[in-house]
């Protein structure tokens, strides 16, 4: 059943958030300048702004300006933005966010995809967009019991698209959104017009164990990724093993939650060390506030644990669905084209001039143009 939905956060929740921000108990500083994690001086400033100047009601109104639905998919209620395209025959496209993101990531890119003619594009490239909140994130229900894995989320997305009247559609995503999009192609290739990724989940890539003929470029990628995991991967190891212990603190302290999330937006983006040169302070805080106000940080990170319990197997043969990949220079890791060609039916591989892990929010013009170009032959 499809129901219209609007966000309405009770004022008591906003008052509680402000009171907790007021009572933040600050630690001493580390090495500073983000080397040990989120910089103390920066976090103090953004917490002060969050407490005294940030306006959730304006953010709520901006979100509610987009048509939203709630759809019961099995026993889980899924929240989604549902935006109709302006063009002769819009292609349905489901765009999936990741962690530590939300549907906020897609607000700037959405109109460039639904109404390309208004943004210098061709109206024939219009999409009907479905932008769901992952289960356990934001305004979607939290999964029962231990959580849910990406394969099960893909099954929910198939139900969601059927409920909205879309039997054939495209999929796009980065981070967890890339994982779920790949799972969609594996689960129902006959329904997928194509899959576009701006991140390549490692678990699906054929490692040297499966590719004895791998070239130097591919071997260098695996070495570089191993170095990245050693330097930056502790968060995922914690999420994937003991998420509950972390959830107590992050669900109790908005300042702590902000520190955990802001570090990723700083480190994973193409910001040159200045996080607000790429993201507005209000967008950062709206994203964090969604996690806080819905109390979904615990259920969101539990997805890593569920993925570890049922990890993907490197693909031995490419799914029959056409794939496209946008390689942003500051992404966590970027597989070389030959490796992606082993894993997928890769029809397009474009090296982007700038941007990082949060491409839809960092570079909406670039990513929108790339998505339109990839899907053009598959409409």
C-alpha positions in Angstrom: 0.0 0.0 0.0 1.3 3.4 -1.0 0.6 6.3 1.3 1.6 10.0 1.0 4.0 11.0 3.7 5.3 14.2 5.3 7.9 14.7 8.0 6.6 16.1 11.3 9.2 16.0 14.1 7.6 16.8 17.5 8.9 20.0 19.1 9.7 18.1 22.2 12.4 16.2 20.2 13.9 19.4 19.0 13.9 20.9 22.5 15.7 17.7 23.8 18.3 17.9 21.1 19.1 21.5 21.9 19.3 20.8 25.6 21.7 17.9 25.0 23.9 20.1 22.8 23.9 22.7 25.6 25.2 20.0 28.0 28.0 18.6 25.8 30.9 17.5 27.9 34.0 18.2 25.8 37.2 16.0 25.8 40.7 17.5 25.6 42.1 18.0 22.1 44.1 15.5 20.2 46.8 16.3 17.6 44.3 18.8 16.1 43.5 19.6 12.5 41.6 16.3 11.9 44.7 14.1 12.3 43.2 12.2 15.2 39.6 12.5 14.1 37.1 15.3 14.0 38.8 18.6 15.0 37.7 19.9 18.4 37.6 23.5 17.5 35.6 22.8 14.4 33.1 20.6 16.2 32.7 23.2 19.0 31.7 25.8 16.3 29.3 23.5 14.5 27.6 22.4 17.8 27.2 26.0 18.8 25.6 26.7 15.4 23.4 23.6 15.6 22.2 24.7 19.1 21.6 28.4 18.4 21.1 29.1 14.7 20.3 25.9 12.8 16.6 25.7 11.8 15.3 22.2 11.6 11.8 23.5 10.6 13.3 25.1 7.5 15.1 21.8 6.6 11.9 19.9 7.3 9.9 22.2 4.9 12.6 21.8 2.2 12.3 18.0 2.5 8.5 18.1 2.5 8.5 20.3 -0.7 9.4 17.0 -2.4 6.5 14.4 -2.8 7.1 11.6 -0.4 5.6 8.2 0.1 5.6 5.4 2.6 5.2 1.9 1.2 4.7 -1.3 3.2 7.2 -3.8 1.7 6.6 -7.1 3.6 6.8 -6.2 7.2 9.0 -3.1 6.8 7.7 0.4 6.0 9.9 2.2 3.5 10.1 6.0 3.2 10.9 7.4 -0.2 10.9 10.6 -2.2 8.9 10.0 -5.4 9.6 12.7 -8.0 7.9 12.6 -11.4 10.0 13.6 -14.5 9.2 16.3 -16.9 9.8 15.0 -20.4 8.3 12.9 -23.2 8.9 9.5 -21.5 10.8 9.6 -18.2 12.7 6.5 -17.3 12.1 5.3 -13.7 15.3 5.4 -11.7 15.9 4.3 -8.1 18.7 6.1 -6.4 20.0 4.7 -3.1 22.1 6.6 -0.6 24.7 5.1 1.8 26.2 5.6 5.2 26.6 8.2 6.7 24.2 9.7 4.3 20.5 10.1 3.7 18.0 11.3 1.1 19.5 14.8 1.8 22.4 13.7 -0.5 20.0 13.7 -3.5 18.1 17.0 -3.0 20.4 19.0 -5.3 20.8 16.4 -8.0 17.2 15.4 -8.2 15.8 18.3 -10.3 18.7 18.0 -12.7 17.4 14.4 -13.4 13.7 14.9 -13.3 13.7 18.1 -15.4 17.0 18.2 -17.4 15.6 20.8 -19.8 15.5 23.3 -17.0 19.1 22.7 -16.3 20.6 22.8 -19.8 19.8 19.2 -20.8 17.6 17.3 -23.1 14.0 16.6 -21.9 14.3 13.2 -23.4 16.8 12.4 -20.6 14.2 12.9 -17.9 13.7 10.4 -15.0 11.0 9.5 -12.6 13.0 9.4 -9.4 12.5 7.1 -6.5 14.9 7.9 -3.6 14.2 5.6 -0.6 15.6 5.8 2.9 17.4 2.5 3.5 15.7 0.3 6.1 17.0 1.3 9.5 17.9 4.8 8.2 15.9 8.0 8.6 12.2 7.7 8.1 12.1 4.1 7.0 11.3 1.4 9.6 14.1 -0.3 11.5 14.4 -3.9 10.6 13.4 -6.4 13.3 15.8 -8.7 15.1 19.4 -8.3 14.1 19.0 -6.2 11.1 19.0 -6.7 7.3 21.5 -7.3 4.6 21.9 -5.7 1.1 20.4 -8.7 -0.7 17.2 -8.4 1.4 17.1 -4.7 0.7 17.2 -5.3 -3.0 14.2 -7.5 -2.6 12.4 -4.7 -0.8 13.3 -2.3 -3.6 11.8 -4.6 -6.1 8.6 -4.6 -4.1 8.8 -0.8 -3.7 9.1 -0.2 -7.5 6.3 -2.6 -8.2 4.0 -0.8 -5.7 4.8 2.5 -7.5 4.0 1.0 -10.9 7.5 0.5 -12.3 8.3 -2.9 -13.6 11.4 -1.8 -15.7 13.8 0.8 -14.2 17.4 1.8 -13.7 19.4 1.9 -10.5 22.1 4.2 -9.3 24.1 4.6 -6.1 27.3 5.0 -4.2 28.4 3.4 -0.9 25.6 1.1 0.3 23.6 2.4 -2.7 26.1 0.8 -5.0 25.9 -2.5 -3.2 22.1 -2.6 -3.3 22.1 -1.6 -7.0 24.4 -4.5 -7.8 22.1 -6.8 -5.8 19.2 -5.6 -7.8 20.9 -6.6 -11.0 21.7 -10.0 -9.6 18.2 -10.6 -8.3 16.1 -9.3 -11.2 18.2 -8.6 -14.3 15.1 -8.7 -16.5 13.7 -5.7 -14.7 16.9 -3.5 -14.8 17.5 -1.1 -17.7 21.0 -0.5 -16.4 23.0 0.2 -13.3 25.2 3.2 -12.7 27.7 3.4 -9.9 29.9 6.0 -8.4 31.5 3.6 -6.0 32.6 0.0 -6.5 32.0 -2.3 -3.4 35.1 -4.4 -2.9 33.3 -7.7 -2.2 32.1 -8.1 -5.8 35.5 -7.5 -7.4 37.4 -10.6 -8.5 40.6 -10.6 -6.4 43.9 -12.0 -7.7 42.8 -15.4 -6.4 40.2 -15.4 -9.1 42.3 -13.6 -11.7 45.7 -15.1 -12.2 46.2 -13.1 -15.3 45.6 -9.7 -13.5 47.9 -7.0 -14.8 50.1 -4.5 -12.8 47.3 -1.9 -12.6 44.9 -4.4 -11.0 47.6 -5.6 -8.5 48.4 -2.0 -7.6 44.7 -1.4 -6.9 44.6 -4.2 -4.3 47.7 -3.0 -2.7 46.4 0.6 -2.5 43.1 -0.6 -1.1 44.8 -2.6 1.6 46.7 0.5 2.7 43.4 2.5 2.8 41.8 -0.2 5.0 44.8 -0.1 7.4 44.6 3.7 7.6 40.9 4.5 7.4 38.9 1.2 7.8 38.6 1.0 11.6 35.1 2.4 11.5 33.9 -0.4 9.2 35.5 -3.0 11.4 33.8 -1.7 14.4 30.4 -1.3 12.6 30.8 -4.8 11.3 31.7 -6.5 14.6 30.4 -4.6 17.6 27.8 -2.0 16.4 25.7 -2.2 19.5 28.5 -0.9 21.8 29.0 2.1 19.6 25.3 2.8 19.3 24.8 3.6 23.0 27.1 6.6 22.9 26.1 7.9 19.4 22.4 7.6 20.2 22.9 9.5 23.5 25.1 12.4 22.5 24.3 14.6 19.4 27.8 16.1 19.6 29.3 12.6 19.5 27.1 11.6 16.6 28.2 14.7 14.7 31.8 14.0 15.4 31.4 10.4 14.0 29.7 11.5 10.9 31.5 14.8 10.1 34.9 13.0 10.1 33.7 11.0 7.2 32.4 13.9 5.2 35.7 15.7 5.8 38.0 12.7 5.0 36.0 11.2 2.1 35.2 14.3 0.1 37.2 16.4 -2.3 37.3 19.3 0.1 41.0 20.0 0.3 40.7 20.0 4.1 37.9 22.6 4.2 34.7 20.7 4.7 32.5 23.7 4.2 34.0 24.5 0.9 32.1 21.5 -0.5 29.1 21.1 1.9 26.9 23.8 3.4 26.8 23.7 7.2 23.0 23.4 7.0 23.1 20.3 4.7 25.6 18.7 7.0 23.4 19.3 10.0 20.2 18.3 8.3 21.8 14.9 7.5 23.1 14.5 11.1 19.7 15.6 12.5 17.9 13.0 10.6 20.0 10.3 12.3 19.5 12.0 15.7 15.8 12.7 15.5 14.8 9.3 14.2 17.3 7.5 16.5 18.6 5.3 13.7 22.3 5.5 14.1 22.4 2.1 15.7 20.2 0.4 13.1 22.1 2.1 10.3 25.5 0.8 11.3 24.1 -2.6 12.0 23.9 -3.1 8.2 27.7 -3.6 8.3 27.3 -6.4 10.7 24.7 -8.1 8.6 26.8 -7.7 5.5 29.7 -9.4 7.3 27.5 -12.3 8.3 26.6 -12.9 4.6 29.4 -11.4 2.6 29.2 -11.1 -1.2 31.3 -13.5 -3.2 33.5 -12.0 -5.9 31.6 -12.3 -9.2 32.9 -15.0 -11.5 30.9 -13.7 -14.4 29.4 -10.3 -15.2 25.7 -9.7 -14.6 23.8 -9.4 -17.9 22.7 -5.8 -17.0 24.7 -3.0 -18.5 26.8 -1.1 -16.0 28.3 2.4 -16.0 30.9 3.8 -13.6 31.9 7.4 -12.7 35.4 7.5 -11.2 35.6 10.5 -8.9 39.2 11.3 -8.0 38.8 11.5 -4.2 36.7 8.3 -3.9 37.8 5.9 -1.2 39.2 3.6 -3.9 38.7 3.4 -7.6 39.2 0.1 -9.4 40.9 0.3 -12.8 38.7 -0.2 -15.8 39.9 -3.8 -16.6 39.0 -5.0 -13.1 35.4 -3.6 -13.4 35.1 -5.2 -16.9 35.9 -8.5 -15.3 33.1 -8.0 -12.7 30.4 -6.4 -14.7 29.1 -5.8 -18.2 30.8 -2.4 -18.2 29.5 -0.2 -21.0 30.8 3.2 -19.7 33.7 4.2 -17.5 34.3 7.9 -17.1 37.0 9.6 -15.1 35.5 12.7 -13.4 37.5 15.9 -13.0 36.7 16.4 -9.3 34.6 15.1 -6.5 34.7 12.4 -3.8 32.6 9.8 -2.0 29.5 12.0 -1.7 29.3 12.7 -5.4 25.6 13.5 -5.6 26.0 16.2 -3.0 29.5 17.4 -3.9 29.1 17.5 -7.7 25.5 17.3 -8.6 25.9 18.8 -12.1 28.7 16.4 -13.0 27.0 13.3 -11.7 23.6 14.2 -13.2 25.2 14.7 -16.7 27.0 11.4 -16.4 23.8 9.5 -15.3 21.8 11.0 -18.2 24.6 10.0 -20.6 24.9 6.4 -19.4 21.1 5.7 -19.5 20.5 7.3 -22.9 21.0 4.1 -24.9 18.9 2.0 -22.5 15.6 3.9 -22.3 
